[in-house]
Amino acid sequence: MDLTDARWRKASRSTEKGDACVEMATVPGTVAVRDSVDPEGPKILLARADFRRFANAVRGI
């Protein structure tokens, strides 16, 4: 998937220093996740429904 024009964002609770953060971008039908320290490195691509289930599990919902 071409993520050249993806708009990456960090969580609002990320530290000011930017250490150890993940960034995400929403592209049609998919959520892309990457390490903010290595933006050119590998990305994880998840279907939106799968990402929603993952986020809910992390939150304990």
PDBQT receptor file of N, H, CA, C and O in Angstrom, charges set to zero:
ATOM      1  N   MET A   1       0.849  -1.175   0.000  1.00  0.00    +0.000 N 
ATOM      2  CA  MET A   1       0.000   0.000   0.000  1.00  0.00    +0.000 C 
ATOM      3  C   MET A   1       0.897   1.240   0.000  1.00  0.00    +0.000 C 
ATOM      4  O   MET A   1       1.876   1.306   0.743  1.00  0.00    +0.000 OA
ATOM      5  N   ASP A   2       0.563   2.195  -0.816  1.00  0.00    +0.000 N 
ATOM      6  H   ASP A   2      -0.233   2.142  -1.419  1.00  0.00    +0.000 HD
ATOM      7  CA  ASP A   2       1.324   3.445  -0.901  1.00  0.00    +0.000 C 
ATOM      8  C   ASP A   2       0.857   4.386   0.212  1.00  0.00    +0.000 C 
ATOM      9  O   ASP A   2      -0.296   4.817   0.228  1.00  0.00    +0.000 OA
ATOM     10  N   LEU A   3       1.762   4.699   1.140  1.00  0.00    +0.000 N 
ATOM     11  H   LEU A   3       2.699   4.349   1.127  1.00  0.00    +0.000 HD
ATOM     12  CA  LEU A   3       1.436   5.573   2.264  1.00  0.00    +0.000 C 
ATOM     13  C   LEU A   3       2.107   6.941   2.139  1.00  0.00    +0.000 C 
ATOM     14  O   LEU A   3       2.232   7.668   3.125  1.00  0.00    +0.000 OA
ATOM     15  N   THR A   4       2.535   7.286   0.933  1.00  0.00    +0.000 N 
ATOM     16  H   THR A   4       2.433   6.695   0.132  1.00  0.00    +0.000 HD
ATOM     17  CA  THR A   4       3.247   8.536   0.701  1.00  0.00    +0.000 C 
ATOM     18  C   THR A   4       2.447   9.749   1.165  1.00  0.00    +0.000 C 
ATOM     19  O   THR A   4       3.020  10.658   1.767  1.00  0.00    +0.000 OA
ATOM     20  N   ASP A   5       1.169   9.789   0.909  1.00  0.00    +0.000 N 
ATOM     21  H   ASP A   5       0.704   9.051   0.420  1.00  0.00    +0.000 HD
ATOM     22  CA  ASP A   5       0.339  10.937   1.260  1.00  0.00    +0.000 C 
ATOM     23  C   ASP A   5      -0.415  10.758   2.571  1.00  0.00    +0.000 C 
ATOM     24  O   ASP A   5      -1.273  11.574   2.906  1.00  0.00    +0.000 OA
ATOM     25  N   ALA A   6      -0.105   9.703   3.315  1.00  0.00    +0.000 N 
ATOM     26  H   ALA A   6       0.593   9.040   3.043  1.00  0.00    +0.000 HD
ATOM     27  CA  ALA A   6      -0.796   9.458   4.585  1.00  0.00    +0.000 C 
ATOM     28  C   ALA A   6      -0.494  10.590   5.559  1.00  0.00    +0.000 C 
ATOM     29  O   ALA A   6       0.619  11.116   5.581  1.00  0.00    +0.000 OA
ATOM     30  N   ARG A   7      -1.476  10.960   6.356  1.00  0.00    +0.000 N 
ATOM     31  H   ARG A   7      -2.380  10.532   6.338  1.00  0.00    +0.000 HD
ATOM     32  CA  ARG A   7      -1.311  12.003   7.373  1.00  0.00    +0.000 C 
ATOM     33  C   ARG A   7      -1.139  11.312   8.726  1.00  0.00    +0.000 C 
ATOM     34  O   ARG A   7      -2.110  10.874   9.342  1.00  0.00    +0.000 OA
ATOM     35  N   TRP A   8       0.084  11.226   9.164  1.00  0.00    +0.000 N 
ATOM     36  H   TRP A   8       0.873  11.582   8.664  1.00  0.00    +0.000 HD
ATOM     37  CA  TRP A   8       0.429  10.533  10.401  1.00  0.00    +0.000 C 
ATOM     38  C   TRP A   8       0.185  11.437  11.610  1.00  0.00    +0.000 C 
ATOM     39  O   TRP A   8       0.400  12.648  11.551  1.00  0.00    +0.000 OA
ATOM     40  N   ARG A   9      -0.271  10.822  12.710  1.00  0.00    +0.000 N 
ATOM     41  H   ARG A   9      -0.446   9.838  12.758  1.00  0.00    +0.000 HD
ATOM     42  CA  ARG A   9      -0.470  11.583  13.939  1.00  0.00    +0.000 C 
ATOM     43  C   ARG A   9      -0.109  10.724  15.149  1.00  0.00    +0.000 C 
ATOM     44  O   ARG A   9      -0.233   9.500  15.120  1.00  0.00    +0.000 OA
ATOM     45  N   LYS A  10       0.333  11.382  16.195  1.00  0.00    +0.000 N 
ATOM     46  H   LYS A  10       0.434  12.377  16.218  1.00  0.00    +0.000 HD
ATOM     47  CA  LYS A  10       0.654  10.722  17.460  1.00  0.00    +0.000 C 
ATOM     48  C   LYS A  10      -0.551  10.824  18.383  1.00  0.00    +0.000 C 
ATOM     49  O   LYS A  10      -1.425  11.673  18.203  1.00  0.00    +0.000 OA
ATOM     50  N   ALA A  11      -0.578   9.955  19.357  1.00  0.00    +0.000 N 
ATOM     51  H   ALA A  11       0.131   9.265  19.503  1.00  0.00    +0.000 HD
ATOM     52  CA  ALA A  11      -1.634  10.016  20.360  1.00  0.00    +0.000 C 
ATOM     53  C   ALA A  11      -1.539  11.332  21.120  1.00  0.00    +0.000 C 
ATOM     54  O   ALA A  11      -0.444  11.860  21.311  1.00  0.00    +0.000 OA
ATOM     55  N   SER A  12      -2.650  11.853  21.544  1.00  0.00    +0.000 N 
ATOM     56  H   SER A  12      -3.540  11.424  21.389  1.00  0.00    +0.000 HD
ATOM     57  CA  SER A  12      -2.663  13.122  22.277  1.00  0.00    +0.000 C 
ATOM     58  C   SER A  12      -1.936  13.008  23.610  1.00  0.00    +0.000 C 
ATOM     59  O   SER A  12      -1.526  14.021  24.177  1.00  0.00    +0.000 OA
ATOM     60  N   ARG A  13      -1.772  11.802  24.113  1.00  0.00    +0.000 N 
ATOM     61  H   ARG A  13      -2.105  10.979  23.653  1.00  0.00    +0.000 HD
ATOM     62  CA  ARG A  13      -1.080  11.607  25.384  1.00  0.00    +0.000 C 
ATOM     63  C   ARG A  13       0.400  11.270  25.213  1.00  0.00    +0.000 C 
ATOM     64  O   ARG A  13       1.058  10.875  26.176  1.00  0.00    +0.000 OA
ATOM     65  N   SER A  14       0.918  11.418  24.029  1.00  0.00    +0.000 N 
ATOM     66  H   SER A  14       0.383  11.739  23.247  1.00  0.00    +0.000 HD
ATOM     67  CA  SER A  14       2.344  11.182  23.805  1.00  0.00    +0.000 C 
ATOM     68  C   SER A  14       3.158  12.224  24.550  1.00  0.00    +0.000 C 
ATOM     69  O   SER A  14       2.684  13.332  24.804  1.00  0.00    +0.000 OA
ATOM     70  N   THR A  15       4.377  11.868  24.897  1.00  0.00    +0.000 N 
ATOM     71  H   THR A  15       4.762  10.968  24.691  1.00  0.00    +0.000 HD
ATOM     72  CA  THR A  15       5.232  12.810  25.611  1.00  0.00    +0.000 C 
ATOM     73  C   THR A  15       5.706  13.911  24.667  1.00  0.00    +0.000 C 
ATOM     74  O   THR A  15       5.754  13.733  23.450  1.00  0.00    +0.000 OA
ATOM     75  N   GLU A  16       6.045  15.025  25.243  1.00  0.00    +0.000 N 
ATOM     76  H   GLU A  16       6.006  15.170  26.232  1.00  0.00    +0.000 HD
ATOM     77  CA  GLU A  16       6.562  16.149  24.463  1.00  0.00    +0.000 C 
ATOM     78  C   GLU A  16       7.864  15.789  23.745  1.00  0.00    +0.000 C 
ATOM     79  O   GLU A  16       8.110  16.246  22.629  1.00  0.00    +0.000 OA
ATOM     80  N   LYS A  17       8.700  14.960  24.396  1.00  0.00    +0.000 N 
ATOM     81  H   LYS A  17       8.500  14.588  25.303  1.00  0.00    +0.000 HD
ATOM     82  CA  LYS A  17       9.986  14.591  23.822  1.00  0.00    +0.000 C 
ATOM     83  C   LYS A  17       9.823  13.696  22.600  1.00  0.00    +0.000 C 
ATOM     84  O   LYS A  17      10.706  13.652  21.744  1.00  0.00    +0.000 OA
ATOM     85  N   GLY A  18       8.711  12.988  22.512  1.00  0.00    +0.000 N 
ATOM     86  H   GLY A  18       7.994  13.024  23.208  1.00  0.00    +0.000 HD
ATOM     87  CA  GLY A  18       8.483  12.133  21.356  1.00  0.00    +0.000 C 
ATOM     88  C   GLY A  18       9.134  10.771  21.433  1.00  0.00    +0.000 C 
ATOM     89  O   GLY A  18       9.164  10.051  20.435  1.00  0.00    +0.000 OA
ATOM     90  N   ASP A  19       9.661  10.391  22.601  1.00  0.00    +0.000 N 
ATOM     91  H   ASP A  19       9.637  10.976  23.412  1.00  0.00    +0.000 HD
ATOM     92  CA  ASP A  19      10.284   9.069  22.749  1.00  0.00    +0.000 C 
ATOM     93  C   ASP A  19       9.232   7.967  22.696  1.00  0.00    +0.000 C 
ATOM     94  O   ASP A  19       8.116   8.129  23.190  1.00  0.00    +0.000 OA
ATOM     95  N   ALA A  20       9.602   6.863  22.097  1.00  0.00    +0.000 N 
ATOM     96  H   ALA A  20      10.508   6.731  21.696  1.00  0.00    +0.000 HD
ATOM     97  CA  ALA A  20       8.809   5.634  22.154  1.00  0.00    +0.000 C 
ATOM     98  C   ALA A  20       7.330   5.848  21.855  1.00  0.00    +0.000 C 
ATOM     99  O   ALA A  20       6.474   5.337  22.579  1.00  0.00    +0.000 OA
ATOM    100  N   CYS A  21       7.028   6.572  20.833  1.00  0.00    +0.000 N 
ATOM    101  H   CYS A  21       7.723   6.986  20.245  1.00  0.00    +0.000 HD
ATOM    102  CA  CYS A  21       5.638   6.810  20.445  1.00  0.00    +0.000 C 
ATOM    103  C   CYS A  21       5.310   6.027  19.178  1.00  0.00    +0.000 C 
ATOM    104  O   CYS A  21       6.183   5.727  18.363  1.00  0.00    +0.000 OA
ATOM    105  N   VAL A  22       4.061   5.715  19.043  1.00  0.00    +0.000 N 
ATOM    106  H   VAL A  22       3.352   5.958  19.705  1.00  0.00    +0.000 HD
ATOM    107  CA  VAL A  22       3.597   5.175  17.778  1.00  0.00    +0.000 C 
ATOM    108  C   VAL A  22       2.766   6.251  17.111  1.00  0.00    +0.000 C 
ATOM    109  O   VAL A  22       2.167   7.098  17.774  1.00  0.00    +0.000 OA
ATOM    110  N   GLU A  23       2.740   6.204  15.805  1.00  0.00    +0.000 N 
ATOM    111  H   GLU A  23       3.227   5.517  15.266  1.00  0.00    +0.000 HD
ATOM    112  CA  GLU A  23       1.920   7.118  15.024  1.00  0.00    +0.000 C 
ATOM    113  C   GLU A  23       0.951   6.276  14.213  1.00  0.00    +0.000 C 
ATOM    114  O   GLU A  23       1.224   5.121  13.889  1.00  0.00    +0.000 OA
ATOM    115  N   MET A  24      -0.175   6.872  13.894  1.00  0.00    +0.000 N 
ATOM    116  H   MET A  24      -0.397   7.811  14.157  1.00  0.00    +0.000 HD
ATOM    117  CA  MET A  24      -1.140   6.166  13.056  1.00  0.00    +0.000 C 
ATOM    118  C   MET A  24      -1.659   7.081  11.975  1.00  0.00    +0.000 C 
ATOM    119  O   MET A  24      -1.673   8.304  12.112  1.00  0.00    +0.000 OA
ATOM    120  N   ALA A  25      -2.081   6.461  10.908  1.00  0.00    +0.000 N 
ATOM    121  H   ALA A  25      -2.069   5.467  10.797  1.00  0.00    +0.000 HD
ATOM    122  CA  ALA A  25      -2.691   7.172   9.789  1.00  0.00    +0.000 C 
ATOM    123  C   ALA A  25      -3.882   6.347   9.325  1.00  0.00    +0.000 C 
ATOM    124  O   ALA A  25      -3.813   5.121   9.251  1.00  0.00    +0.000 OA
ATOM    125  N   THR A  26      -4.957   7.025   9.017  1.00  0.00    +0.000 N 
ATOM    126  H   THR A  26      -5.013   8.021   9.077  1.00  0.00    +0.000 HD
ATOM    127  CA  THR A  26      -6.133   6.351   8.499  1.00  0.00    +0.000 C 
ATOM    128  C   THR A  26      -6.156   6.531   6.987  1.00  0.00    +0.000 C 
ATOM    129  O   THR A  26      -6.126   7.651   6.479  1.00  0.00    +0.000 OA
ATOM    130  N   VAL A  27      -6.207   5.427   6.293  1.00  0.00    +0.000 N 
ATOM    131  H   VAL A  27      -6.231   4.516   6.706  1.00  0.00    +0.000 HD
ATOM    132  CA  VAL A  27      -6.336   5.433   4.838  1.00  0.00    +0.000 C 
ATOM    133  C   VAL A  27      -7.584   4.619   4.524  1.00  0.00    +0.000 C 
ATOM    134  O   VAL A  27      -8.029   3.856   5.381  1.00  0.00    +0.000 OA
ATOM    135  N   PRO A  28      -8.157   4.743   3.361  1.00  0.00    +0.000 N 
ATOM    136  CA  PRO A  28      -9.430   4.081   3.096  1.00  0.00    +0.000 C 
ATOM    137  C   PRO A  28      -9.469   2.606   3.532  1.00  0.00    +0.000 C 
ATOM    138  O   PRO A  28      -8.775   1.755   2.975  1.00  0.00    +0.000 OA
ATOM    139  N   GLY A  29     -10.308   2.333   4.551  1.00  0.00    +0.000 N 
ATOM    140  H   GLY A  29     -10.872   3.024   5.004  1.00  0.00    +0.000 HD
ATOM    141  CA  GLY A  29     -10.522   0.971   5.026  1.00  0.00    +0.000 C 
ATOM    142  C   GLY A  29      -9.407   0.397   5.877  1.00  0.00    +0.000 C 
ATOM    143  O   GLY A  29      -9.494  -0.751   6.312  1.00  0.00    +0.000 OA
ATOM    144  N   THR A  30      -8.354   1.177   6.125  1.00  0.00    +0.000 N 
ATOM    145  H   THR A  30      -8.283   2.110   5.772  1.00  0.00    +0.000 HD
ATOM    146  CA  THR A  30      -7.174   0.645   6.798  1.00  0.00    +0.000 C 
ATOM    147  C   THR A  30      -6.632   1.655   7.798  1.00  0.00    +0.000 C 
ATOM    148  O   THR A  30      -6.748   2.866   7.611  1.00  0.00    +0.000 OA
ATOM    149  N   VAL A  31      -6.039   1.130   8.866  1.00  0.00    +0.000 N 
ATOM    150  H   VAL A  31      -5.945   0.146   9.019  1.00  0.00    +0.000 HD
ATOM    151  CA  VAL A  31      -5.292   1.957   9.807  1.00  0.00    +0.000 C 
ATOM    152  C   VAL A  31      -3.845   1.488   9.729  1.00  0.00    +0.000 C 
ATOM    153  O   VAL A  31      -3.556   0.301   9.881  1.00  0.00    +0.000 OA
ATOM    154  N   ALA A  32      -2.944   2.429   9.492  1.00  0.00    +0.000 N 
ATOM    155  H   ALA A  32      -3.178   3.393   9.368  1.00  0.00    +0.000 HD
ATOM    156  CA  ALA A  32      -1.516   2.129   9.429  1.00  0.00    +0.000 C 
ATOM    157  C   ALA A  32      -0.877   2.613  10.727  1.00  0.00    +0.000 C 
ATOM    158  O   ALA A  32      -1.210   3.688  11.223  1.00  0.00    +0.000 OA
ATOM    159  N   VAL A  33       0.044   1.815  11.276  1.00  0.00    +0.000 N 
ATOM    160  H   VAL A  33       0.315   0.941  10.872  1.00  0.00    +0.000 HD
ATOM    161  CA  VAL A  33       0.729   2.146  12.517  1.00  0.00    +0.000 C 
ATOM    162  C   VAL A  33       2.227   2.038  12.271  1.00  0.00    +0.000 C 
ATOM    163  O   VAL A  33       2.685   1.111  11.604  1.00  0.00    +0.000 OA
ATOM    164  N   ARG A  34       3.004   3.005  12.822  1.00  0.00    +0.000 N 
ATOM    165  H   ARG A  34       2.632   3.758  13.364  1.00  0.00    +0.000 HD
ATOM    166  CA  ARG A  34       4.456   2.971  12.671  1.00  0.00    +0.000 C 
ATOM    167  C   ARG A  34       5.120   3.515  13.936  1.00  0.00    +0.000 C 
ATOM    168  O   ARG A  34       4.473   4.144  14.773  1.00  0.00    +0.000 OA
ATOM    169  N   ASP A  35       6.400   3.263  14.053  1.00  0.00    +0.000 N 
ATOM    170  H   ASP A  35       6.925   2.752  13.373  1.00  0.00    +0.000 HD
ATOM    171  CA  ASP A  35       7.221   3.774  15.145  1.00  0.00    +0.000 C 
ATOM    172  C   ASP A  35       7.635   5.197  14.800  1.00  0.00    +0.000 C 
ATOM    173  O   ASP A  35       8.200   5.429  13.731  1.00  0.00    +0.000 OA
ATOM    174  N   SER A  36       7.368   6.150  15.681  1.00  0.00    +0.000 N 
ATOM    175  H   SER A  36       6.909   5.961  16.549  1.00  0.00    +0.000 HD
ATOM    176  CA  SER A  36       7.695   7.548  15.383  1.00  0.00    +0.000 C 
ATOM    177  C   SER A  36       9.196   7.789  15.289  1.00  0.00    +0.000 C 
ATOM    178  O   SER A  36       9.624   8.733  14.625  1.00  0.00    +0.000 OA
ATOM    179  N   VAL A  37       9.999   6.959  15.937  1.00  0.00    +0.000 N 
ATOM    180  H   VAL A  37       9.651   6.192  16.477  1.00  0.00    +0.000 HD
ATOM    181  CA  VAL A  37      11.451   7.114  15.883  1.00  0.00    +0.000 C 
ATOM    182  C   VAL A  37      12.007   6.659  14.534  1.00  0.00    +0.000 C 
ATOM    183  O   VAL A  37      13.063   7.124  14.107  1.00  0.00    +0.000 OA
ATOM    184  N   ASP A  38      11.297   5.753  13.869  1.00  0.00    +0.000 N 
ATOM    185  H   ASP A  38      10.438   5.376  14.216  1.00  0.00    +0.000 HD
ATOM    186  CA  ASP A  38      11.744   5.196  12.589  1.00  0.00    +0.000 C 
ATOM    187  C   ASP A  38      10.623   5.301  11.552  1.00  0.00    +0.000 C 
ATOM    188  O   ASP A  38      10.078   4.281  11.133  1.00  0.00    +0.000 OA
ATOM    189  N   PRO A  39      10.273   6.516  11.136  1.00  0.00    +0.000 N 
ATOM    190  CA  PRO A  39       9.131   6.681  10.237  1.00  0.00    +0.000 C 
ATOM    191  C   PRO A  39       9.288   6.015   8.876  1.00  0.00    +0.000 C 
ATOM    192  O   PRO A  39       8.293   5.762   8.196  1.00  0.00    +0.000 OA
ATOM    193  N   GLU A  40      10.509   5.730   8.473  1.00  0.00    +0.000 N 
ATOM    194  H   GLU A  40      11.316   5.936   9.026  1.00  0.00    +0.000 HD
ATOM    195  CA  GLU A  40      10.716   5.037   7.196  1.00  0.00    +0.000 C 
ATOM    196  C   GLU A  40      10.738   3.520   7.371  1.00  0.00    +0.000 C 
ATOM    197  O   GLU A  40      10.813   2.778   6.392  1.00  0.00    +0.000 OA
ATOM    198  N   GLY A  41      10.675   3.072   8.597  1.00  0.00    +0.000 N 
ATOM    199  H   GLY A  41      10.615   3.674   9.393  1.00  0.00    +0.000 HD
ATOM    200  CA  GLY A  41      10.723   1.638   8.892  1.00  0.00    +0.000 C 
ATOM    201  C   GLY A  41       9.400   0.950   8.577  1.00  0.00    +0.000 C 
ATOM    202  O   GLY A  41       8.542   1.515   7.899  1.00  0.00    +0.000 OA
ATOM    203  N   PRO A  42       9.244  -0.271   9.074  1.00  0.00    +0.000 N 
ATOM    204  CA  PRO A  42       8.048  -1.059   8.775  1.00  0.00    +0.000 C 
ATOM    205  C   PRO A  42       6.782  -0.436   9.356  1.00  0.00    +0.000 C 
ATOM    206  O   PRO A  42       6.818   0.276  10.359  1.00  0.00    +0.000 OA
ATOM    207  N   LYS A  43       5.684  -0.721   8.706  1.00  0.00    +0.000 N 
ATOM    208  H   LYS A  43       5.655  -1.299   7.890  1.00  0.00    +0.000 HD
ATOM    209  CA  LYS A  43       4.371  -0.284   9.151  1.00  0.00    +0.000 C 
ATOM    210  C   LYS A  43       3.487  -1.506   9.344  1.00  0.00    +0.000 C 
ATOM    211  O   LYS A  43       3.638  -2.513   8.652  1.00  0.00    +0.000 OA
ATOM    212  N   ILE A  44       2.577  -1.410  10.278  1.00  0.00    +0.000 N 
ATOM    213  H   ILE A  44       2.454  -0.592  10.841  1.00  0.00    +0.000 HD
ATOM    214  CA  ILE A  44       1.566  -2.450  10.482  1.00  0.00    +0.000 C 
ATOM    215  C   ILE A  44       0.275  -1.915   9.881  1.00  0.00    +0.000 C 
ATOM    216  O   ILE A  44      -0.140  -0.796  10.184  1.00  0.00    +0.000 OA
ATOM    217  N   LEU A  45      -0.350  -2.707   9.040  1.00  0.00    +0.000 N 
ATOM    218  H   LEU A  45      -0.012  -3.616   8.794  1.00  0.00    +0.000 HD
ATOM    219  CA  LEU A  45      -1.614  -2.321   8.414  1.00  0.00    +0.000 C 
ATOM    220  C   LEU A  45      -2.723  -3.208   8.966  1.00  0.00    +0.000 C 
ATOM    221  O   LEU A  45      -2.627  -4.435   8.937  1.00  0.00    +0.000 OA
ATOM    222  N   LEU A  46      -3.766  -2.578   9.461  1.00  0.00    +0.000 N 
ATOM    223  H   LEU A  46      -3.844  -1.581   9.484  1.00  0.00    +0.000 HD
ATOM    224  CA  LEU A  46      -4.902  -3.302  10.021  1.00  0.00    +0.000 C 
ATOM    225  C   LEU A  46      -6.194  -2.805   9.393  1.00  0.00    +0.000 C 
ATOM    226  O   LEU A  46      -6.349  -1.615   9.118  1.00  0.00    +0.000 OA
ATOM    227  N   ALA A  47      -7.115  -3.726   9.170  1.00  0.00    +0.000 N 
ATOM    228  H   ALA A  47      -6.989  -4.693   9.393  1.00  0.00    +0.000 HD
ATOM    229  CA  ALA A  47      -8.456  -3.313   8.758  1.00  0.00    +0.000 C 
ATOM    230  C   ALA A  47      -9.028  -2.463   9.890  1.00  0.00    +0.000 C 
ATOM    231  O   ALA A  47      -8.717  -2.697  11.057  1.00  0.00    +0.000 OA
ATOM    232  N   ARG A  48      -9.852  -1.492   9.558  1.00  0.00    +0.000 N 
ATOM    233  H   ARG A  48     -10.105  -1.302   8.610  1.00  0.00    +0.000 HD
ATOM    234  CA  ARG A  48     -10.390  -0.592  10.590  1.00  0.00    +0.000 C 
ATOM    235  C   ARG A  48     -11.106  -1.353  11.698  1.00  0.00    +0.000 C 
ATOM    236  O   ARG A  48     -10.953  -1.017  12.872  1.00  0.00    +0.000 OA
ATOM    237  N   ALA A  49     -11.874  -2.359  11.349  1.00  0.00    +0.000 N 
ATOM    238  H   ALA A  49     -11.998  -2.632  10.395  1.00  0.00    +0.000 HD
ATOM    239  CA  ALA A  49     -12.593  -3.132  12.371  1.00  0.00    +0.000 C 
ATOM    240  C   ALA A  49     -11.613  -3.860  13.288  1.00  0.00    +0.000 C 
ATOM    241  O   ALA A  49     -11.839  -3.938  14.495  1.00  0.00    +0.000 OA
ATOM    242  N   ASP A  50     -10.532  -4.393  12.729  1.00  0.00    +0.000 N 
ATOM    243  H   ASP A  50     -10.348  -4.330  11.748  1.00  0.00    +0.000 HD
ATOM    244  CA  ASP A  50      -9.527  -5.070  13.548  1.00  0.00    +0.000 C 
ATOM    245  C   ASP A  50      -8.824  -4.078  14.477  1.00  0.00    +0.000 C 
ATOM    246  O   ASP A  50      -8.570  -4.397  15.639  1.00  0.00    +0.000 OA
ATOM    247  N   PHE A  51      -8.512  -2.889  13.981  1.00  0.00    +0.000 N 
ATOM    248  H   PHE A  51      -8.719  -2.631  13.038  1.00  0.00    +0.000 HD
ATOM    249  CA  PHE A  51      -7.877  -1.878  14.820  1.00  0.00    +0.000 C 
ATOM    250  C   PHE A  51      -8.815  -1.469  15.947  1.00  0.00    +0.000 C 
ATOM    251  O   PHE A  51      -8.372  -1.294  17.082  1.00  0.00    +0.000 OA
ATOM    252  N   ARG A  52     -10.099  -1.315  15.654  1.00  0.00    +0.000 N 
ATOM    253  H   ARG A  52     -10.459  -1.457  14.732  1.00  0.00    +0.000 HD
ATOM    254  CA  ARG A  52     -11.083  -0.950  16.676  1.00  0.00    +0.000 C 
ATOM    255  C   ARG A  52     -11.130  -2.007  17.768  1.00  0.00    +0.000 C 
ATOM    256  O   ARG A  52     -11.161  -1.676  18.953  1.00  0.00    +0.000 OA
ATOM    257  N   ARG A  53     -11.136  -3.294  17.373  1.00  0.00    +0.000 N 
ATOM    258  H   ARG A  53     -11.110  -3.564  16.411  1.00  0.00    +0.000 HD
ATOM    259  CA  ARG A  53     -11.136  -4.368  18.373  1.00  0.00    +0.000 C 
ATOM    260  C   ARG A  53      -9.867  -4.325  19.219  1.00  0.00    +0.000 C 
ATOM    261  O   ARG A  53      -9.924  -4.487  20.438  1.00  0.00    +0.000 OA
ATOM    262  N   PHE A  54      -8.715  -4.103  18.568  1.00  0.00    +0.000 N 
ATOM    263  H   PHE A  54      -8.669  -3.971  17.578  1.00  0.00    +0.000 HD
ATOM    264  CA  PHE A  54      -7.442  -4.008  19.281  1.00  0.00    +0.000 C 
ATOM    265  C   PHE A  54      -7.477  -2.847  20.279  1.00  0.00    +0.000 C 
ATOM    266  O   PHE A  54      -7.128  -3.027  21.445  1.00  0.00    +0.000 OA
ATOM    267  N   ALA A  55      -7.894  -1.663  19.833  1.00  0.00    +0.000 N 
ATOM    268  H   ALA A  55      -8.177  -1.517  18.885  1.00  0.00    +0.000 HD
ATOM    269  CA  ALA A  55      -7.936  -0.489  20.710  1.00  0.00    +0.000 C 
ATOM    270  C   ALA A  55      -8.885  -0.723  21.888  1.00  0.00    +0.000 C 
ATOM    271  O   ALA A  55      -8.569  -0.354  23.019  1.00  0.00    +0.000 OA
ATOM    272  N   ASN A  56     -10.021  -1.320  21.637  1.00  0.00    +0.000 N 
ATOM    273  H   ASN A  56     -10.278  -1.620  20.719  1.00  0.00    +0.000 HD
ATOM    274  CA  ASN A  56     -10.961  -1.614  22.721  1.00  0.00    +0.000 C 
ATOM    275  C   ASN A  56     -10.370  -2.615  23.709  1.00  0.00    +0.000 C 
ATOM    276  O   ASN A  56     -10.577  -2.490  24.916  1.00  0.00    +0.000 OA
ATOM    277  N   ALA A  57      -9.651  -3.587  23.216  1.00  0.00    +0.000 N 
ATOM    278  H   ALA A  57      -9.483  -3.688  22.235  1.00  0.00    +0.000 HD
ATOM    279  CA  ALA A  57      -9.026  -4.577  24.112  1.00  0.00    +0.000 C 
ATOM    280  C   ALA A  57      -7.960  -3.903  24.984  1.00  0.00    +0.000 C 
ATOM    281  O   ALA A  57      -7.846  -4.208  26.171  1.00  0.00    +0.000 OA
ATOM    282  N   VAL A  58      -7.192  -3.002  24.404  1.00  0.00    +0.000 N 
ATOM    283  H   VAL A  58      -7.285  -2.755  23.440  1.00  0.00    +0.000 HD
ATOM    284  CA  VAL A  58      -6.167  -2.277  25.168  1.00  0.00    +0.000 C 
ATOM    285  C   VAL A  58      -6.823  -1.419  26.243  1.00  0.00    +0.000 C 
ATOM    286  O   VAL A  58      -6.314  -1.315  27.358  1.00  0.00    +0.000 OA
ATOM    287  N   ARG A  59      -7.953  -0.806  25.905  1.00  0.00    +0.000 N 
ATOM    288  H   ARG A  59      -8.367  -0.891  24.999  1.00  0.00    +0.000 HD
ATOM    289  CA  ARG A  59      -8.671   0.037  26.875  1.00  0.00    +0.000 C 
ATOM    290  C   ARG A  59      -9.406  -0.796  27.923  1.00  0.00    +0.000 C 
ATOM    291  O   ARG A  59      -9.830  -0.270  28.952  1.00  0.00    +0.000 OA
ATOM    292  N   GLY A  60      -9.555  -2.094  27.662  1.00  0.00    +0.000 N 
ATOM    293  H   GLY A  60      -9.211  -2.522  26.827  1.00  0.00    +0.000 HD
ATOM    294  CA  GLY A  60     -10.275  -2.945  28.603  1.00  0.00    +0.000 C 
ATOM    295  C   GLY A  60     -11.778  -2.913  28.437  1.00  0.00    +0.000 C 
ATOM    296  O   GLY A  60     -12.518  -3.226  29.370  1.00  0.00    +0.000 OA
ATOM    297  N   ILE A  61     -12.234  -2.535  27.255  1.00  0.00    +0.000 N 
ATOM    298  H   ILE A  61     -11.633  -2.281  26.497  1.00  0.00    +0.000 HD
ATOM    299  CA  ILE A  61     -13.682  -2.466  26.985  1.00  0.00    +0.000 C 
ATOM    300  C   ILE A  61     -14.200  -3.845  26.614  1.00  0.00    +0.000 C 
ATOM    301  O   ILE A  61     -15.391  -4.006  26.350  1.00  0.00    +0.000 OA
TER     302      ILE A  61
